Amino acid sequence: MPRALTLAEAASRLGVKPQRISQMLRSGDLSGPAVGPGRAPKGVGRVWESSLQHEIDKRLAGIRRNWRSRTSDGDVQTGSSAREAALEAVLQMKVRLDAAREALREERQANKRLTNMLAAVVAELEAAHARSDRLDNIAEGYSEALAQLIIPDGPRDAS
C-alpha cells in the first residue's frame, strides 16, 4: 500500500516549506490521497511518497544536466567522470541526510510524547505520596489516642 506523507514530512525531505508542497499539490507537480473538501486536519497524509520520490529524482536529474552543461569541452573524460561520480555521491549523501533528518524529527516527537507521559506518571506518584503521608498522619493520631485509652497517664490509687 502506498505511504502518504504529511505536508511537513514532504517539505522536510524536499527541503522546502509546507506551503510550497501545498502549491505543488495544487499545480499537479505532486500527487496525494484525496482529503475531501476544505482544509485537511493536521497530521493527515497528503503526498504520496512515490510522487515525492519522483519529484526528487526529477530535481536530481536537472542538477546532473546542469553540472554536465557547465563542464567545458576541453575537460578530459576522466575528470568529467570523476566530477559526475562526486556529484552522484553528494546527491546520495543529501538524500540520506534528508532521510536521517526525518527520522530524527520522528524520534524527537516520540521522545516528547514519552516525556509528557512520564511527567503525568510523576505527578500521579507525587499525589499518591501526599495521600499516603496524610493517611499516615491520621493513623498516627489514632494510634496515640488508643495508646492513651489503654495506658493511663498516672498511677491509680488502690483504695
N, C-alpha and C positions, 0 to 999 in steps of 0.2 A: 504494500500500500504506500503511495507517495506520502512523503512527510511535508507538512506545511509549517513554515516558519513565521514567527511574528514579524511585524514591521521592524522592531528593534533588532531582532536577530539577523534579519536580512540586511539591514543597514550596517550592522557591525561587520558582517562578512564582506560587504561590498565597499566598506569604507566611506559611506555617505550618511546623511541624516535620514531618519524615518520618513520625513516629509517627501524626500526625493524618491523613496521606494513607493510611496502612495502615488506620486506623479507617474512613475514608471508603470505602475499597475493600470492607471487610467489611460495612459498612452498606448498600452499593449506591449511595451518592452518586456514586461514581466507578466506571468500569469499566476493565478492562485485560485483557491476554492471560492465558491460563491458564498458571500456572507449575508446576503439579503439587503433590503433597502435600509438606508440610513447609516449611521455610524456603527461600526463593529465594536463589540466590547474589547476592552484592553486585554492583551494576552492571547487573543484568538489568532490561530494561524491564518495568514493572509497571502503568503507567497509560497508556491511550490518550490521545494529545494532544487528540483531538477531545472526549473525555469531560472532560478538564481545561478545555478552552476553553468547553464548555457550562457547567461549574460557575462559571467566571469570569464568563461572560455573565449567569448567574443572580444572582450576587452584585452585579454592576453594576446589574442591573435593580432589585434590592432597595434599593440605595443611591439610585437615581434616585427610586423611590417614596417613600422616607423623606425625601428632600430636598424633593420636591413637597408632602408632607403637612406639612412644617414651615413652609412659606410661609403667611403669613396671608391671609385672604380679601381684605384691604384692599390687597394688593400691586397695583401697576399691572402690566398684562400684559407690557409691555416689560421691566420689571425682573425679572419671573419668567422670561421667555425668556432674558434676559441671564444670570441665575443658572444656568439649565439649560445654556446654552452653556458657561459657565465650568466647571460640573461635568463636562460631557462632555469638555472639554479636559483637565481634571485627570485624569479616568479614563483617557483615552487616553495621557496622559503616564505614568501609573503602569504601564500595560500595556507601553509602550515601555521604561520604566526597568527593569521586571522582565525583559524580553527582553534588554536590554543587560547586566544583571547576570548572566544565564545565559550569554551569550556571553563575558563577562569570565571567569567561572568556568571555562568550557571552555578559553579561551585560557591561563589560569593553569595548568591541568592539562597542556596541551600544552607549555608552557614548562618545567614541572617535568620532564616526560619528556625533553625535549631537554637540559636541564641535566644530568640523570643520564647521558644518553648521552655528552655532552661530557666529563663527569668520567671516564667509563670510557675514552674515547679518550685523554685527557690522561694517565691512569695508564698506559695501554699505551705511549704515546710515551715517558714517563719511564723505563719499564722497558727499552724498546728503546735509549734513550740510555745507560743504565747498562751494558747488554750491549756496546754499541759501545765505550764507554770501557774496559771490561775487555779486549775484543779488541785495542784499540789498544795498551794496556799490554803485552799478551803479544807483539804484533807488534814493538813497540819493543825488548823484551828479546831476541827472536830476532835482530833487526837488529843490535843491539850485539854479540851473540855471534858472528854471522857476520863482522862487521867485525873482531873480534879475531882470528879464524881467518885472514882474508885478509891483514891488515896486522899484522905482528909489532910488539911493543912497543918493542923496541930495535934498534940496528944489529947486524948479524951480522958475525962475523969472516970475512974472505975467505980464511982459511987453508986 
